[in-house]
Amino acid sequence: MNPAFHYVVKAKLIRYKNADDINFLEFEEKFENENPIIAREAAFNFYQNYIDVLLESKNIKYISDKQTREELKTFIETETSSKMKVGDKLVEFNDAFGNGIGIFLVVDIAQDGSHESLSYKKGDEFLIHGIGHLIGGSDNPDYVVGNLDQEHEFYQINNYDTKNKEKKIVYCSRDEWEEGFREDEPSNYIILETPFDWTGFEKPYWWGEPDKSKQEIQQVTKSVEQIIEGGEGNQVEFKPSLLYNFKSNKAGISVKGKIATTVCAFLNSNGGYLLIGVKNDKTIGGLSYDFSLSNEKDQKDFFLLEFDEMIEQFISTSIINYVKGEFYEIEGKEIFLVSVQPSNRRPIFLKGQEGKEFFVRKLASSKRIYDIEEIANYCIDKWSS
């Protein structure tokens, strides 16, 4: 019987360094078994053996994962940059991007998640442990804990033996407590154990006290009416509908695409407010046209499901913590206020007709950046610190 997923250990490490040259050691080792927990154990053993070899090259013995992250920085960090040809352009990248060693779960058979809108296709990868600047962020506990939670769910869905490797942790997500605006309690997770030490991560602000001077988007301290009266700008956008096309008088996928574009641009810039049911001239049109497409279903529930579907189809459900929506009644009409927090750790791409598309917010519109070098420079300037 083919397993639903397998594991891969990937690495990109600095093997030799002098004033003139940097060589990288790269490898990818696959581990699979009809009982994935056995493949998982083999992957972690391989990973640990490699960590031990790297530490021994520095005459150091392994003590803990935390110690490893500090001692092996010389295999990962570099202040140099390299030029890579992308199309007909030479693009400069910091050599540390992509460096590290990590263990990934790779989906072999499509899986459904706990939320009805979540599904995972063959080839999807989840970083569950590692060090360095691997894609997704091996040093970002928010990212890893979500992947570990999903990994455990895959074991439950497929009735796989976990060999009693399950471990309960209490974790406080930065996404839930960003700038202290949320009052959610730390969450409980059941994960399969890894070398990472979760001690201290159950308390808010383990990442440091919030810096109010860096707050990029204010909370809704003024009324929705005041936001509308202020008009469109860098952090405010009006849209007359979520899916109703006023030219064809029926639902249109392109309408949803425009909404998604605005959300994506806000995520990559300073965040903002998107008001659906409001026209460009500040006129309150309401959501009656969108509601008319519900076929007598619960109209608000229909609208919310369509909004969730739009996020999944055009962006990703991974950004759900950054996007919140709420219905408001103004002038006797329903509108929908979407508040978007800026993505503070990674760029967000739109799933467009031409593949992945990158948008940012200008003074009062969303602009697509086509040039690869311009995208790279924007991302480095915004997220590399």
C-alpha positions as a Markdown table, in Angstrom:
| # | Residue | x | y | z |
|---|---|---|---|---|
| 1 | Met | 0.0 | 0.0 | 0.0 |
| 2 | Asn | 1.4 | 3.4 | -1.0 |
| 3 | Pro | 1.8 | 5.8 | 1.8 |
| 4 | Ala | -0.1 | 9.1 | 1.8 |
| 5 | Phe | 3.1 | 11.1 | 2.3 |
| 6 | His | 6.9 | 10.7 | 2.7 |
| 7 | Tyr | 9.7 | 12.8 | 4.1 |
| 8 | Val | 12.7 | 14.6 | 2.6 |
| 9 | Val | 15.8 | 16.1 | 4.1 |
| 10 | Lys | 17.1 | 19.1 | 2.2 |
| 11 | Ala | 20.2 | 21.1 | 2.7 |
| 12 | Lys | 22.1 | 24.0 | 1.2 |
| 13 | Leu | 25.1 | 24.8 | 3.3 |
| 14 | Ile | 28.3 | 26.9 | 2.9 |
| 15 | Arg | 31.1 | 24.3 | 2.4 |
| 16 | Tyr | 34.0 | 26.5 | 1.8 |
| 17 | Lys | 34.5 | 30.2 | 2.2 |
| 18 | Asn | 37.3 | 32.7 | 1.5 |
| 19 | Ala | 37.6 | 36.3 | 0.4 |
| 20 | Asp | 37.0 | 35.4 | -3.3 |
| 21 | Asp | 34.7 | 32.4 | -3.3 |
| 22 | Ile | 31.8 | 30.6 | -1.7 |
| 23 | Asn | 30.8 | 27.1 | -2.6 |
| 24 | Phe | 27.6 | 25.5 | -1.5 |
| 25 | Leu | 26.9 | 21.9 | -0.5 |
| 26 | Glu | 23.4 | 21.0 | -1.6 |
| 27 | Phe | 21.6 | 17.6 | -1.3 |
| 28 | Glu | 18.1 | 16.1 | -1.0 |
| 29 | Glu | 17.5 | 12.7 | 0.6 |
| 30 | Lys | 14.1 | 10.9 | 0.4 |
| 31 | Phe | 12.6 | 8.7 | 3.1 |
| 32 | Glu | 9.4 | 6.7 | 2.6 |
| 33 | Asn | 7.7 | 3.7 | 4.2 |
| 34 | Glu | 4.2 | 2.3 | 4.1 |
| 35 | Asn | 4.1 | 3.3 | 7.8 |
| 36 | Pro | 5.3 | 7.0 | 7.5 |
| 37 | Ile | 6.4 | 7.2 | 11.2 |
| 38 | Ile | 9.2 | 4.9 | 10.3 |
| 39 | Ala | 10.2 | 7.1 | 7.4 |
| 40 | Arg | 10.0 | 10.1 | 9.7 |
| 41 | Glu | 12.3 | 8.5 | 12.2 |
| 42 | Ala | 14.8 | 7.7 | 9.5 |
| 43 | Ala | 14.7 | 11.3 | 8.2 |
| 44 | Phe | 15.3 | 12.7 | 11.7 |
| 45 | Asn | 18.2 | 10.2 | 12.3 |
| 46 | Phe | 19.7 | 11.2 | 9.0 |
| 47 | Tyr | 19.3 | 14.9 | 9.9 |
| 48 | Gln | 20.8 | 14.5 | 13.3 |
| 49 | Asn | 23.8 | 12.5 | 12.0 |
| 50 | Tyr | 24.5 | 15.4 | 9.5 |
| 51 | Ile | 24.1 | 17.9 | 12.3 |
| 52 | Asp | 26.6 | 15.9 | 14.4 |
| 53 | Val | 29.1 | 15.9 | 11.5 |
| 54 | Leu | 28.8 | 19.6 | 11.1 |
| 55 | Leu | 29.4 | 20.2 | 14.8 |
| 56 | Glu | 32.3 | 17.8 | 14.9 |
| 57 | Ser | 34.0 | 19.8 | 12.1 |
| 58 | Lys | 34.1 | 22.6 | 14.7 |
| 59 | Asn | 35.1 | 20.3 | 17.5 |
| 60 | Ile | 31.8 | 20.7 | 19.2 |
| 61 | Lys | 29.5 | 18.1 | 20.6 |
| 62 | Tyr | 25.7 | 18.3 | 20.2 |
| 63 | Ile | 23.9 | 19.5 | 23.3 |
| 64 | Ser | 20.6 | 20.9 | 22.1 |
| 65 | Asp | 18.7 | 22.3 | 19.1 |
| 66 | Lys | 19.1 | 25.8 | 20.4 |
| 67 | Gln | 22.9 | 25.4 | 20.7 |
| 68 | Thr | 23.0 | 23.9 | 17.2 |
| 69 | Arg | 21.2 | 27.0 | 15.7 |
| 70 | Glu | 23.9 | 29.2 | 17.2 |
| 71 | Glu | 27.0 | 27.1 | 16.4 |
| 72 | Leu | 26.1 | 26.3 | 12.8 |
| 73 | Lys | 25.5 | 29.9 | 11.7 |
| 74 | Thr | 28.9 | 29.9 | 9.9 |
| 75 | Phe | 27.5 | 27.2 | 7.6 |
| 76 | Ile | 24.4 | 29.3 | 6.8 |
| 77 | Glu | 25.0 | 33.1 | 7.1 |
| 78 | Thr | 27.0 | 35.2 | 4.7 |
| 79 | Glu | 27.2 | 38.9 | 4.0 |
| 80 | Thr | 28.0 | 38.3 | 0.4 |
| 81 | Ser | 25.6 | 38.2 | -2.6 |
| 82 | Ser | 25.5 | 36.4 | -5.9 |
| 83 | Lys | 24.1 | 37.2 | -9.3 |
| 84 | Met | 21.7 | 34.8 | -10.9 |
| 85 | Lys | 20.5 | 35.0 | -14.5 |
| 86 | Val | 16.7 | 35.1 | -14.6 |
| 87 | Gly | 15.6 | 35.3 | -18.2 |
| 88 | Asp | 17.9 | 37.8 | -19.8 |
| 89 | Lys | 18.5 | 39.7 | -16.5 |
| 90 | Leu | 21.2 | 39.3 | -13.9 |
| 91 | Val | 19.5 | 39.4 | -10.5 |
| 92 | Glu | 21.4 | 39.9 | -7.2 |
| 93 | Phe | 20.4 | 37.8 | -4.2 |
| 94 | Asn | 21.9 | 37.6 | -0.7 |
| 95 | Asp | 23.7 | 34.3 | -0.5 |
| 96 | Ala | 22.1 | 33.4 | 2.8 |
| 97 | Phe | 18.6 | 33.1 | 1.3 |
| 98 | Gly | 17.7 | 29.5 | 1.0 |
| 99 | Asn | 20.6 | 28.3 | 3.1 |
| 100 | Gly | 19.9 | 25.7 | 5.8 |
| 101 | Ile | 19.0 | 22.1 | 6.5 |
| 102 | Gly | 15.5 | 20.9 | 7.2 |
| 103 | Ile | 13.0 | 18.0 | 7.2 |
| 104 | Phe | 10.0 | 18.3 | 5.0 |
| 105 | Leu | 6.8 | 16.3 | 4.8 |
| 106 | Val | 5.8 | 15.8 | 1.1 |
| 107 | Val | 2.2 | 14.8 | 0.1 |
| 108 | Asp | 1.9 | 11.7 | -2.2 |
| 109 | Ile | -1.9 | 11.3 | -2.0 |
| 110 | Ala | -4.2 | 14.4 | -1.9 |
| 111 | Gln | -5.4 | 15.1 | 1.6 |
| 112 | Asp | -8.3 | 17.2 | 3.1 |
| 113 | Gly | -7.6 | 19.4 | 6.1 |
| 114 | Ser | -9.7 | 20.0 | 9.2 |
| 115 | His | -11.3 | 23.2 | 7.7 |
| 116 | Glu | -13.7 | 22.5 | 4.8 |
| 117 | Ser | -11.8 | 24.9 | 2.5 |
| 118 | Leu | -8.4 | 23.3 | 3.1 |
| 119 | Ser | -7.1 | 20.6 | 0.7 |
| 120 | Tyr | -3.6 | 19.5 | -0.2 |
| 121 | Lys | -2.4 | 18.1 | -3.5 |
| 122 | Lys | 0.3 | 15.7 | -4.4 |
| 123 | Gly | 3.7 | 17.4 | -4.2 |
| 124 | Asp | 2.8 | 19.9 | -1.5 |
| 125 | Glu | 5.6 | 20.3 | 1.1 |
| 126 | Phe | 5.6 | 21.2 | 4.8 |
| 127 | Leu | 8.7 | 22.1 | 6.6 |
| 128 | Ile | 8.5 | 20.5 | 10.1 |
| 129 | His | 12.0 | 21.0 | 11.5 |
| 130 | Gly | 15.2 | 22.7 | 10.5 |
| 131 | Ile | 17.7 | 25.5 | 10.9 |
| 132 | Gly | 18.6 | 28.4 | 8.6 |
| 133 | His | 16.8 | 30.4 | 5.9 |
| 134 | Leu | 14.8 | 27.6 | 4.2 |
| 135 | Ile | 11.7 | 28.6 | 2.3 |
| 136 | Gly | 8.9 | 29.1 | 4.8 |
| 137 | Gly | 11.2 | 29.9 | 7.6 |
| 138 | Ser | 12.7 | 27.1 | 9.7 |
| 139 | Asp | 13.4 | 29.7 | 12.4 |
| 140 | Asn | 9.8 | 30.9 | 12.4 |
| 141 | Pro | 7.9 | 29.0 | 15.0 |
| 142 | Asp | 4.6 | 30.3 | 13.8 |
| 143 | Tyr | 5.2 | 28.6 | 10.4 |
| 144 | Val | 6.6 | 25.4 | 11.8 |
| 145 | Val | 3.9 | 24.8 | 14.5 |
| 146 | Gly | 1.2 | 25.1 | 11.9 |
| 147 | Asn | 2.9 | 22.5 | 9.8 |
| 148 | Leu | 3.4 | 20.2 | 12.7 |
| 149 | Asp | -0.2 | 20.5 | 13.6 |
| 150 | Gln | -1.1 | 19.6 | 10.0 |
| 151 | Glu | 1.3 | 16.7 | 10.0 |
| 152 | His | -0.4 | 15.2 | 13.1 |
| 153 | Glu | -3.8 | 15.6 | 11.4 |
| 154 | Phe | -2.5 | 13.7 | 8.4 |
| 155 | Tyr | -1.6 | 10.8 | 10.7 |
| 156 | Gln | -5.1 | 10.9 | 12.2 |
| 157 | Ile | -6.9 | 11.1 | 8.9 |
| 158 | Asn | -5.0 | 8.1 | 7.5 |
| 159 | Asn | -5.0 | 6.1 | 10.8 |
| 160 | Tyr | -1.2 | 5.8 | 10.8 |
| 161 | Asp | 0.7 | 4.6 | 13.9 |
| 162 | Thr | 2.6 | 7.4 | 15.6 |
| 163 | Lys | 4.6 | 5.2 | 18.0 |
| 164 | Asn | 3.5 | 7.4 | 20.9 |
| 165 | Lys | 5.6 | 10.3 | 19.5 |
| 166 | Glu | 2.7 | 12.7 | 20.2 |
| 167 | Lys | 3.4 | 15.7 | 22.4 |
| 168 | Lys | 1.1 | 18.4 | 23.7 |
| 169 | Ile | 2.4 | 22.0 | 23.5 |
| 170 | Val | 1.0 | 25.4 | 24.4 |
| 171 | Tyr | 2.0 | 28.0 | 21.9 |
| 172 | Cys | 1.3 | 31.7 | 21.6 |
| 173 | Ser | 1.3 | 32.8 | 17.9 |
| 174 | Arg | 2.7 | 36.1 | 16.9 |
| 175 | Asp | -0.1 | 36.3 | 14.3 |
| 176 | Glu | -2.7 | 36.2 | 17.1 |
| 177 | Trp | -1.0 | 38.7 | 19.3 |
| 178 | Glu | 0.6 | 41.1 | 16.8 |
| 179 | Glu | 1.1 | 44.5 | 18.3 |
| 180 | Gly | -1.1 | 43.4 | 21.3 |
| 181 | Phe | -4.4 | 44.0 | 19.4 |
| 182 | Arg | -5.7 | 40.5 | 20.0 |
| 183 | Glu | -6.8 | 39.0 | 23.3 |
| 184 | Asp | -6.8 | 35.3 | 22.2 |
| 185 | Glu | -5.4 | 32.8 | 24.6 |
| 186 | Pro | -2.4 | 30.7 | 23.6 |
| 187 | Ser | -3.4 | 27.6 | 21.7 |
| 188 | Asn | -3.0 | 24.0 | 22.5 |
| 189 | Tyr | -1.4 | 21.8 | 19.8 |
| 190 | Ile | -0.8 | 18.0 | 19.6 |
| 191 | Ile | 2.3 | 17.5 | 17.5 |
| 192 | Leu | 4.8 | 14.7 | 16.8 |
| 193 | Glu | 7.9 | 15.5 | 18.8 |
| 194 | Thr | 10.9 | 17.2 | 17.2 |
| 195 | Pro | 14.2 | 18.5 | 18.8 |
| 196 | Phe | 12.8 | 22.0 | 19.0 |
| 197 | Asp | 12.4 | 23.2 | 22.5 |
| 198 | Trp | 9.0 | 24.9 | 22.9 |
| 199 | Thr | 9.7 | 26.1 | 26.5 |
| 200 | Gly | 8.8 | 29.8 | 26.9 |
| 201 | Phe | 6.8 | 30.0 | 23.7 |
| 202 | Glu | 3.5 | 29.7 | 25.5 |
| 203 | Lys | 3.6 | 33.3 | 26.7 |
| 204 | Pro | 2.7 | 36.4 | 24.6 |
| 205 | Tyr | 5.5 | 38.6 | 23.4 |
| 206 | Trp | 8.2 | 35.9 | 23.6 |
| 207 | Trp | 9.3 | 37.5 | 20.4 |
| 208 | Gly | 9.8 | 40.9 | 22.2 |
| 209 | Glu | 7.5 | 43.7 | 23.3 |
| 210 | Pro | 5.6 | 45.5 | 20.4 |
| 211 | Asp | 7.1 | 48.6 | 19.0 |
| 212 | Lys | 4.2 | 50.9 | 18.5 |
| 213 | Ser | 6.3 | 53.2 | 16.3 |
| 214 | Lys | 6.4 | 50.4 | 13.7 |
| 215 | Gln | 2.7 | 49.9 | 13.6 |
| 216 | Glu | 1.7 | 50.1 | 9.9 |
| 217 | Ile | -2.0 | 49.9 | 10.0 |
| 218 | Gln | -4.2 | 51.4 | 12.7 |
| 219 | Gln | -7.1 | 49.6 | 14.3 |
| 220 | Val | -10.6 | 50.8 | 13.3 |
| 221 | Thr | -10.7 | 53.6 | 15.9 |
| 222 | Lys | -12.9 | 55.7 | 13.7 |
| 223 | Ser | -16.2 | 54.8 | 12.3 |
| 224 | Val | -16.8 | 53.0 | 9.0 |
| 225 | Glu | -18.5 | 56.2 | 7.8 |
| 226 | Gln | -15.4 | 58.2 | 8.5 |
| 227 | Ile | -13.3 | 55.7 | 6.5 |
| 228 | Ile | -15.7 | 56.0 | 3.6 |
| 229 | Glu | -15.8 | 59.8 | 3.8 |
| 230 | Gly | -12.0 | 59.9 | 3.6 |
| 231 | Gly | -12.1 | 58.2 | 0.2 |
| 232 | Glu | -9.7 | 55.8 | -1.4 |
| 233 | Gly | -6.0 | 55.9 | -0.8 |
| 234 | Asn | -3.0 | 53.8 | -0.1 |
| 235 | Gln | -4.8 | 51.9 | 2.7 |
| 236 | Val | -8.4 | 52.2 | 1.6 |
| 237 | Glu | -10.2 | 50.7 | -1.5 |
| 238 | Phe | -13.9 | 50.5 | -2.5 |
| 239 | Lys | -15.5 | 47.8 | -4.5 |
| 240 | Pro | -19.2 | 47.6 | -5.5 |
| 241 | Ser | -19.4 | 43.8 | -5.2 |
| 242 | Leu | -17.6 | 40.6 | -4.4 |
| 243 | Leu | -18.8 | 38.5 | -7.4 |
| 244 | Tyr | -21.7 | 40.3 | -9.1 |
| 245 | Asn | -20.7 | 41.6 | -12.6 |
| 246 | Phe | -22.8 | 44.7 | -13.4 |
| 247 | Lys | -22.1 | 44.3 | -17.1 |
| 248 | Ser | -23.3 | 40.7 | -17.5 |
| 249 | Asn | -25.7 | 40.8 | -14.5 |
| 250 | Lys | -24.4 | 37.6 | -13.2 |
| 251 | Ala | -21.5 | 36.2 | -11.1 |
| 252 | Gly | -18.1 | 36.8 | -12.6 |
| 253 | Ile | -14.8 | 35.3 | -11.7 |
| 254 | Ser | -13.0 | 38.4 | -12.8 |
| 255 | Val | -14.8 | 40.4 | -10.1 |
| 256 | Lys | -13.4 | 38.1 | -7.5 |
| 257 | Gly | -10.0 | 38.4 | -9.1 |
| 258 | Lys | -10.0 | 42.2 | -8.6 |
| 259 | Ile | -10.9 | 41.8 | -4.9 |
| 260 | Ala | -8.1 | 39.3 | -4.5 |
| 261 | Thr | -5.7 | 41.6 | -6.2 |
| 262 | Thr | -6.4 | 44.4 | -3.7 |
| 263 | Val | -6.0 | 42.0 | -0.7 |
| 264 | Cys | -2.7 | 40.8 | -2.1 |
| 265 | Ala | -1.4 | 44.3 | -2.7 |
| 266 | Phe | -2.4 | 45.3 | 0.9 |
| 267 | Leu | -0.6 | 42.2 | 2.3 |
| 268 | Asn | 2.6 | 43.1 | 0.4 |
| 269 | Ser | 2.4 | 46.8 | 1.4 |
| 270 | Asn | 1.1 | 48.6 | 4.5 |
| 271 | Gly | -2.2 | 46.7 | 5.0 |
| 272 | Gly | -5.5 | 48.5 | 4.6 |
| 273 | Tyr | -9.3 | 48.4 | 4.5 |
| 274 | Leu | -11.3 | 47.1 | 1.6 |
| 275 | Leu | -15.0 | 48.0 | 1.7 |
| 276 | Ile | -17.3 | 45.9 | -0.5 |
| 277 | Gly | -20.6 | 47.4 | -1.4 |
| 278 | Val | -19.2 | 50.9 | -1.7 |
| 279 | Lys | -18.8 | 52.6 | -5.1 |
| 280 | Asn | -15.7 | 54.7 | -6.1 |
| 281 | Asp | -17.7 | 57.9 | -5.6 |
| 282 | Lys | -18.4 | 56.8 | -1.9 |
| 283 | Thr | -22.0 | 55.9 | -2.7 |
| 284 | Ile | -23.3 | 53.1 | -0.6 |
| 285 | Gly | -24.5 | 50.4 | -3.1 |
| 286 | Gly | -24.8 | 47.6 | -0.5 |
| 287 | Leu | -24.5 | 43.9 | -1.1 |
| 288 | Ser | -28.0 | 43.2 | -2.5 |
| 289 | Tyr | -26.6 | 42.2 | -5.9 |
| 290 | Asp | -24.2 | 39.7 | -4.4 |
| 291 | Phe | -27.0 | 38.4 | -2.1 |
| 292 | Ser | -29.3 | 38.0 | -5.1 |
| 293 | Leu | -27.0 | 35.2 | -6.3 |
| 294 | Ser | -27.5 | 33.1 | -3.2 |
| 295 | Asn | -30.5 | 31.2 | -4.5 |
| 296 | Glu | -32.5 | 31.8 | -1.3 |
| 297 | Lys | -29.7 | 30.4 | 0.9 |
| 298 | Asp | -28.6 | 32.2 | 4.0 |
| 299 | Gln | -27.3 | 35.4 | 2.2 |
| 300 | Lys | -24.5 | 36.3 | 4.6 |
| 301 | Asp | -23.3 | 32.7 | 4.9 |
| 302 | Phe | -23.3 | 32.5 | 1.1 |
| 303 | Phe | -21.3 | 35.7 | 0.9 |
| 304 | Leu | -18.7 | 34.5 | 3.5 |
| 305 | Leu | -18.3 | 31.2 | 1.8 |
| 306 | Glu | -17.7 | 33.0 | -1.5 |
| 307 | Phe | -15.1 | 35.3 | 0.1 |
| 308 | Asp | -13.3 | 32.3 | 1.6 |
| 309 | Glu | -13.3 | 30.5 | -1.7 |
| 310 | Met | -11.9 | 33.7 | -3.3 |
| 311 | Ile | -9.0 | 33.7 | -0.8 |
| 312 | Glu | -8.2 | 30.0 | -1.4 |
| 313 | Gln | -8.5 | 30.2 | -5.2 |
| 314 | Phe | -6.5 | 33.4 | -5.8 |
| 315 | Ile | -4.1 | 33.6 | -2.9 |
| 316 | Ser | -3.8 | 31.0 | -0.1 |
| 317 | Thr | -5.6 | 30.0 | 3.1 |
| 318 | Ser | -2.3 | 30.5 | 4.8 |
| 319 | Ile | -2.9 | 34.2 | 5.0 |
| 320 | Ile | -6.2 | 33.8 | 6.9 |
| 321 | Asn | -4.8 | 35.3 | 10.1 |
| 322 | Tyr | -4.0 | 38.6 | 8.2 |
| 323 | Val | -7.5 | 39.1 | 6.7 |
| 324 | Lys | -10.6 | 39.7 | 8.7 |
| 325 | Gly | -14.1 | 40.7 | 7.6 |
| 326 | Glu | -17.3 | 42.0 | 9.2 |
| 327 | Phe | -20.7 | 43.1 | 8.0 |
| 328 | Tyr | -21.9 | 46.7 | 8.7 |
| 329 | Glu | -25.2 | 48.4 | 8.0 |
| 330 | Ile | -25.0 | 51.9 | 6.6 |
| 331 | Glu | -28.0 | 53.9 | 5.3 |
| 332 | Gly | -30.1 | 50.7 | 5.7 |
| 333 | Lys | -27.7 | 48.7 | 3.4 |
| 334 | Glu | -25.3 | 46.0 | 4.2 |
| 335 | Ile | -21.6 | 46.4 | 3.3 |
| 336 | Phe | -18.6 | 44.2 | 4.1 |
| 337 | Leu | -15.5 | 45.7 | 5.7 |
| 338 | Val | -12.3 | 43.7 | 5.1 |
| 339 | Ser | -9.3 | 44.7 | 7.3 |
| 340 | Val | -5.9 | 43.4 | 6.0 |
| 341 | Gln | -2.8 | 43.4 | 8.1 |
| 342 | Pro | 0.5 | 43.6 | 6.2 |
| 343 | Ser | 2.4 | 40.3 | 5.8 |
| 344 | Asn | 5.3 | 40.9 | 8.1 |
| 345 | Arg | 7.5 | 37.9 | 7.2 |
| 346 | Arg | 7.1 | 36.9 | 3.6 |
| 347 | Pro | 5.8 | 38.1 | 0.2 |
| 348 | Ile | 2.4 | 37.0 | -1.0 |
| 349 | Phe | 1.7 | 36.1 | -4.6 |
| 350 | Leu | -1.6 | 36.1 | -6.5 |
| 351 | Lys | -2.5 | 33.0 | -8.5 |
| 352 | Gly | -3.2 | 34.7 | -11.8 |
| 353 | Gln | -3.8 | 33.6 | -15.4 |
| 354 | Glu | -0.1 | 33.9 | -16.1 |
| 355 | Gly | 1.0 | 32.0 | -13.0 |
| 356 | Lys | 2.2 | 33.7 | -9.8 |
| 357 | Glu | 1.7 | 37.5 | -9.9 |
| 358 | Phe | 3.1 | 40.1 | -7.5 |
| 359 | Phe | 1.1 | 43.2 | -6.5 |
| 360 | Val | 1.9 | 46.2 | -4.2 |
| 361 | Arg | -0.2 | 49.1 | -3.2 |
| 362 | Lys | 0.4 | 52.6 | -4.7 |
| 363 | Leu | -1.2 | 55.9 | -3.7 |
| 364 | Ala | -4.8 | 54.7 | -4.5 |
| 365 | Ser | -4.4 | 51.6 | -6.7 |
| 366 | Ser | -2.9 | 48.1 | -6.8 |
| 367 | Lys | 0.1 | 47.8 | -9.1 |
| 368 | Arg | 1.5 | 44.6 | -10.5 |
| 369 | Ile | 5.3 | 44.4 | -10.7 |
| 370 | Tyr | 6.5 | 42.4 | -13.7 |
| 371 | Asp | 10.3 | 42.8 | -13.5 |
| 372 | Ile | 12.0 | 39.9 | -11.6 |
| 373 | Glu | 14.8 | 42.1 | -10.3 |
| 374 | Glu | 12.4 | 44.8 | -9.1 |
| 375 | Ile | 10.4 | 42.1 | -7.2 |
| 376 | Ala | 13.5 | 40.7 | -5.7 |
| 377 | Asn | 14.8 | 44.1 | -4.5 |
| 378 | Tyr | 11.3 | 45.0 | -3.1 |
| 379 | Cys | 11.2 | 41.7 | -1.1 |
| 380 | Ile | 14.7 | 42.1 | 0.2 |
| 381 | Asp | 14.1 | 45.6 | 1.3 |
| 382 | Lys | 10.8 | 44.8 | 3.0 |
| 383 | Trp | 11.4 | 41.3 | 4.6 |
| 384 | Ser | 15.1 | 40.7 | 4.9 |
| 385 | Ser | 15.5 | 42.6 | 8.2 |
